[in-house]
C-alpha cells in the first residue's frame, strides 16, 4: 500500500476506510471488512459522530475491544460539529462531541479531529480554546477541517495554535471542480467557476492533505458513475485503462485521484471486502499523464 504524509505528520495509507456505512452491520460483517482493510495495508479509519447517530463509532469500538492490539497500529479520525440540524463550533459542543466519540470508540484519544462543515457563527478564539484543552488532555493528536475553503481555514488560523493538516472534500472523476476551474482559467464557461477558492493549490502550498470523499460518486450522493449508463465514454475509458494495468474500473477511478501530485488520500466508504481490495490495488499503479487526461476528458471535462 502506497503511503501519504498527512500534513507531514502521519505516515498513513493512501486509501482510508470511511466507516459511515459500518452503522448497522453485525459483528461478522465488521470483522470481514476490517480484516480486508488491515490485510491490504489500510491503517487510517475515518469516522464522524453523526454516522448512524454514533452507531458507526460504536461498531468500530466493539471491534477494537475484540482486537485490542490493533489500536497501536492504526490511525483513527473522527469529525464533529453537526447536530440537531445545525453546525456548531462552540467550545462546549466540540468538547462534548469528542468525549462522546472517545466513549463510543473505546479509546483514550483520536489521532485526528476534523470540524465537519463550516459554522458561519464560528468564533475562532472559542475553537482555539477547545483545541488547546483537547490537545493538553491528550484526547486529540492532530486537527483539521472538512468541506472548508481556504479563507475559512485562514480565519481559524487567526486563533488556532495547532496546524490544520487535513481538509476532507468531495473529489472524483465526475466531481472534479478543484481541477476544472484551474484548467479553465480566464474562460467564460461553467467549468471556469471556482467553488473552493483555489483550494487545491492552497493545500499544496501549505502542506494540507486533501481527503477525497465520495470518490466514485457523481453529484451530491447521486450514485456511482461506475457501470452507470449515464457515463458510457467514461466507463469505456476506465475499462480500457483498467485492462492495461490489471485494475477494475473502480480501481482505475481511485488511481486517478492518487495520481495527482497533491498526494490526496482516498476515503473508501465501501463495506464490500472485494470492492475494497479493488480500491487498495490502485495504490500500486501510477497512471501516465496521457491516461490521467484521457479519463478526465472521458468524464466530460473540457480542455480549452
N, C-alpha and C positions, 0 to 999 in steps of 0.2 A: 504493500500500500504506500503510495506517494504521501509525503507529509507536507504540511504547510506550517509556517510560523504564524501563530495567531497573535497579531500585534507585536511580533517579535518577542513574545513572552512564553508561549506554549508551543511545543512541537506536537502538532495534532494531525490525525489522519485527514487526508484531503476530502474524504467522504465522512460526514457525520450522520448518525441515525437520529432523525427527527421523531420524537416519541409521542406526538399528538394523537396518533391513531392507536397507541397502546392502550388507551382507555377502553375498558370493557373486555379486554382479552383475558382468557383464562390462563392459568399458570403454564400449561403446556405450550400454548402459542407464544407466550412471553419467552419461555425458555428457548424455543426454536429460533425466534428472531434474534435474541441476544447471543445465542451460540453461533449463529451465522455471522453476525456482526463482528464478534471477537475473533472468530476463526479467519475472517477476511481482513483483519488489521484495523478495524474501526476502534478508536479509543476515545471518541468525542460523542457525547449524547446530549441532545437539545430538548429542553422542556420549557413549559410555561405554566404558571399556576392556574391558568384558566382552562388548560387542556382537559376536557372531560370533567370540568369542575374540580380539578385536583386529582381525579382518579388515575390519570396517566402517571403522575408522580407516585401515587400510592402503589401502582403495579410495579413500577421500577424499584421502589423501595423494598417491596416484598421480594423481588428478585435478588437484591443486594443482601437481604437478610438470609436468603438461602445460600448465597455465594459471597460471603463477606470478604474474601481475598481479592475479589475483582475490583473493589473500590480503589485500591492503591495503584492500579494500572490504567485507570480511565479518568477522563475529564467530564464533569457534569456541569451543564449550563442551564440556567432557568431564566425566565422573564417575568416581570411584574408590571403593574400599573393599570391593568384593565379590570374593572369590576363594576357590577350593577349598571351597565350601560354608559359608563363614563371612563375617562382617562384621569389618573390620579398620581401625580409625582410628589404628593405631600410626604414629608418626613415620616409622619405617623403611619401612612399606608405602606410605604416602602419597607419600613422595619417590620411591620406586622406581616406583610406578604412573604418576606424572606423567612421569618420564623415558621410560617405555615409550610413553606416549601421544604425547609430543613426537616421538619417533623414528618411530613409525608414521605420524603426520600429516605429518612432514617440516617442522615449523615450530619456531621458537625459543621460542614462548610460546603459551599459550592465553588467550583473553580471560576465561573463567570456568571455575572448577573447583568441582564440587559433590561433597559427600560423599553417596554414593548411597543408603544406608539406614542407620538409626541403629545404632551399635555400643554395646550396653549396657555393654561393658567399656572404653568411651572414657575417656581421661584428657584433660580439656580443655587442660592445660598442654602435653601432647605434641602435640596437634593445633596449638596455637598456635606451637610451635617449628617444625613443618613448614611452616605457612603463612608464617611470617616468612622462613624460608630460601627458599621458592619465590618470594615477592614480591621479596626483596632480590636474588635471582639473575635476576630478570626473566622467570621462567618462567610465572608466573600473574599476571594483572592484577586479577581480581576473584574473590570467593569466595562460595559459597552452599551449600545443602544440598538434599536430595531426600528426600521422604517423612518429614519430621520434624514433630513438633508444637512448639508454641511454647515449652514448658518445656525441651525438648531444645535448642532454639536458645538459650534463656536460659542454660542450663548451659554451652554452648560460649562464650557471651559473657563468662563469668567469667574467661576467659583469652585468648580470641582477640581480637587487636587490630583486625583488619580488619573492616569492615562485612560482615555476611552479607546479601546483597542479593537472593537468589533462593531459592525453595523450589519444587521440582517435585513436583506432587501429581496423583493421578488426579481428573479432574473432567469430567463430561459431563452431558447431559440426564438420563440414567438413573442416573448415579453422582454425585449432587449433594449428598452429605452435608454439605458445607461450608455449603450453603444450607438444607437441610431442617431441621437442628437449630435454626437461627435462626428459621425460620418456625413452629416448633412449641414455642417456649419455654413452659414450665410445663404442657405437655401430657403425658399418660401414654400415649403411643403409640410405635411403633417408630421413627418418624422424628424423635422428640424426642431420641433418644440421640445424644450428641455424641461423635464418634470422633476429633476432631482438636484438642480444646481451644480451640474458637472461633478457629481459625487465620485464617479469612477476615478477621475484624475485626482481629486482631493484625497481619496483614500490612498492612492499610490504615493502621493507626496508626503502624507502624514503617517504612513505605516499602519493604516487601519485595515483589518481583514474584512472583506465582504463575504457574508454567508448567504448563498443563493437559496431562497426558499421557493417552493413550487417549481422545481427545475424542469418538470415535464408537463406543466400546465399551460393552457392558453387562457387569457383573460384572468379575471379575479375568481379563481376556482371554477373556471368554465369547463374543466375536464382535461384529460390528457390529449396532447396532439399526436401521440404515438398510435399508429394504425387508425387514425381518425380520418374519415373520407373528406373532411374539410381541408386537409393539408396533403393532397396527393403528391405534389412535387417535393415537399419536404420529406415525406416518408420514402419516396424513391431514392432521394439522396442519402438518407440515413441508412437504408438497406445496402446501397452500393458501397458506401464507405465502411459500413459495418462488415461486409464480406471481405473487404481488403484487410481489415485488422482483427478479424475474429471476434467482433463485438456484435451484440444485438442492437437494435435501434435505440433502445433505452440507454445502453452503454455508450453509444456514439453521442447522444444528446448530453450525457454527463461529461464525456471527454471534451466536447465543445466548450463547456464552461471552464473546465480545468486547464484548457489550453491557453487561456488568457493570461498574460504576464502579470496581472494584478494578483495572481495566486489566491483566487477565491476558494472557498470551501463549499462543497455541495451538501445541502441538507436533504437527505433522502428520507422521505416520510413513509415509505412502504413498510408494511408488516408482512410482506410475502418474502420468505427466505430466498427463493430462486431469483426473484427480481432484484433483491438486494445484492446478491452475488453478481448479477449482470452489471449493476452500477459500480460495484467495487472494482471490477476488471477494467473500468475506464481509466483508473488512476495509473495503469501500466502502459497506456497508449498516449502518445503525443501527436496530435493531428498536425498535418502540414499547414502552412499558411493558405495554400490553394484549397485544401479540404475545408478549412475553417470558413473561408469566404464563400465557398460553394454552398455550404449549409446555411450560412447567413442569408444568401440571396434566395435559396430554395424556400426559406421560411417566409419570403415575401418582402424582405427589406431591400431597398434600392441603394445602389452606389451611384451618386451623381456623376 
